[in-house]
Amino acid sequence: MKLPIVKYGDPILRARGKPIAKTDERIRALVSDMLETMHAANGVGLAAQQVGEALQLTVLDISGVEDRPSTLKINGKNVEPVVAMPLVLINPELTLNGERVLGPEGCLSFPEINADIFRSEWVRAKAETLEGETVEIEASGLLARALQHEVDHLNGILFIDRMNSAAKASLSSRLKRLQKETQGQ
């Protein structure tokens, strides 16, 4: 079932997600709905907060993006990123590596707002799968950027918090308008 995506101005976007102790049918249904919602919105990632749930849960799928390459290792083995998609990560923990690089980002909770954000070149993530297994992921490129963006969401951090002051100032009126629209609903 396609879920409504929470927009900027809703306080749940600032909520730190609660760890998930057990993957039950409710979590499985939520994951299925999140994947459907993300794909319908043409997103590459979606955090539980973005559908109104303050949980440590995110889904990612970069398979539709061909112009921003990624690398992926799962449990130490090289994997073609497209083959591993979609990724479902429960209680993810990130380790940032490499130099920080500037790159474009958008967010489904900020329609039509984009900015260049500095992110680590590659990341290592440790998370649980829907099957309850622990997985270690190493990623670079778009996948590394998406992982950082989504894990930020799980901790109540938004991509506008990572913008430089000039970018934030230039988007100020659009952000205020979006916030007002959301809070007026």
C-alpha positions in Angstrom: 0.0 0.0 0.0 1.3 3.4 -1.0 1.8 5.6 2.1 1.7 9.4 2.3 5.2 10.9 2.6 5.7 13.2 5.5 6.8 16.7 4.4 9.1 19.2 6.0 7.5 20.8 9.0 6.2 17.6 10.5 7.9 17.0 13.9 8.4 13.3 13.2 11.1 14.2 10.7 13.2 15.4 13.7 12.5 12.3 15.8 15.2 9.8 16.5 14.0 6.3 15.5 13.5 3.6 18.1 15.6 0.5 17.6 13.6 -2.5 16.3 13.9 -5.4 18.6 12.0 -8.0 16.6 11.0 -8.2 12.9 7.3 -9.1 13.0 4.5 -9.0 10.5 3.9 -5.3 11.2 7.5 -4.5 10.3 7.4 -6.7 7.2 4.1 -4.9 6.0 5.7 -1.5 6.7 8.8 -2.5 4.7 6.6 -3.6 1.8 4.6 -0.3 1.9 7.8 1.7 2.2 9.2 0.1 -0.9 6.0 0.7 -2.9 5.9 4.3 -1.7 9.6 4.9 -2.5 9.3 3.4 -6.0 6.0 5.3 -6.8 7.7 8.6 -5.8 10.9 7.7 -7.9 13.1 7.9 -4.8 16.3 6.0 -4.1 15.7 5.8 -0.3 13.0 6.2 2.3 13.3 6.3 6.1 10.5 5.2 8.4 10.2 8.8 9.7 9.2 9.8 6.2 6.1 7.7 6.5 5.3 8.7 10.0 7.1 6.0 12.0 10.0 6.8 14.3 11.9 3.6 13.8 15.4 2.6 12.9 14.3 1.3 9.5 15.2 2.4 5.9 14.8 1.0 2.4 17.1 1.9 -0.5 17.0 1.1 -4.3 19.5 2.8 -6.6 18.8 0.4 -9.5 17.0 3.1 -11.6 19.9 5.5 -11.5 22.5 4.9 -14.3 24.4 8.2 -14.4 25.7 8.1 -10.8 27.7 4.8 -10.3 28.1 3.0 -7.0 30.2 0.1 -5.6 29.0 -2.4 -3.1 30.4 -5.1 -0.9 28.2 -7.3 1.2 29.9 -9.2 4.0 33.3 -8.5 2.3 32.2 -9.8 -1.2 31.9 -7.5 -4.2 28.3 -7.4 -5.4 26.9 -5.6 -8.4 24.7 -2.9 -6.7 21.7 -3.3 -9.0 21.6 -7.1 -8.2 21.4 -6.4 -4.4 18.5 -3.9 -4.7 16.3 -3.1 -2.9 18.2 -3.0 0.4 16.2 -3.1 3.7 18.3 -2.0 6.7 17.1 -2.4 10.3 19.0 -0.6 13.1 21.8 0.5 10.8 25.1 1.9 12.1 27.4 3.8 9.8 31.1 4.4 9.7 32.1 7.2 7.4 35.3 6.9 5.4 37.3 8.6 2.7 37.3 12.3 1.9 34.1 14.3 1.8 32.8 15.1 -1.7 30.2 17.5 -2.8 27.2 16.1 -4.7 23.6 16.8 -5.5 20.8 15.6 -3.2 17.1 15.9 -3.0 14.6 14.4 -0.5 11.1 13.1 -0.9 10.1 15.1 2.2 11.3 18.3 0.4 9.6 18.3 -3.0 11.4 20.1 -5.7 14.3 21.2 -3.4 17.8 20.1 -4.2 21.2 21.2 -3.0 24.9 20.1 -3.2 25.9 18.4 0.1 29.3 17.2 1.4 29.2 13.5 2.2 31.9 10.9 2.8 33.1 9.2 -0.3 32.4 5.7 1.0 30.7 4.2 4.1 30.6 1.0 6.0 27.2 0.0 7.4 26.3 -2.7 9.9 22.6 -3.5 10.0 20.0 -6.3 10.4 18.1 -7.7 7.4 14.4 -8.6 7.4 15.5 -12.2 8.0 17.2 -11.1 11.3 20.7 -11.6 10.0 23.5 -9.1 10.6 24.9 -7.7 7.4 28.0 -5.6 6.7 27.9 -3.3 3.7 30.6 -1.2 2.2 29.5 1.3 -0.4 30.7 4.2 -2.5 29.1 6.6 -5.0 25.4 7.3 -5.0 24.7 4.3 -2.7 27.1 5.7 0.0 25.4 9.1 -0.3 21.9 7.6 -0.1 22.9 5.5 3.0 24.2 8.6 4.8 21.1 10.6 3.9 18.7 7.9 5.1 20.6 7.1 8.3 20.6 10.9 9.0 16.8 10.7 8.8 16.7 7.8 11.3 18.5 10.2 13.7 16.3 13.2 13.1 18.9 15.0 10.9 17.6 16.5 7.6 19.7 17.2 4.5 19.0 20.9 4.9 21.0 20.6 8.2 24.0 19.6 6.0 23.7 22.5 3.5 26.1 25.4 3.6 24.7 28.7 4.8 24.5 30.2 1.3 22.4 27.3 0.0 20.1 27.4 3.0 19.7 31.2 2.7 18.8 30.9 -1.0 16.1 28.3 -0.2 14.8 30.0 2.9 11.5 31.3 1.5 10.7 27.9 -0.1 11.5 26.1 3.1 9.3 28.4 5.2 6.5 28.0 2.7 6.7 24.2 2.8 6.9 24.2 6.6 3.7 26.4 6.7 1.9 24.2 4.2 2.7 21.1 6.2 1.8 22.6 9.6 -1.4 24.0 8.2 -2.7 20.6 7.2 
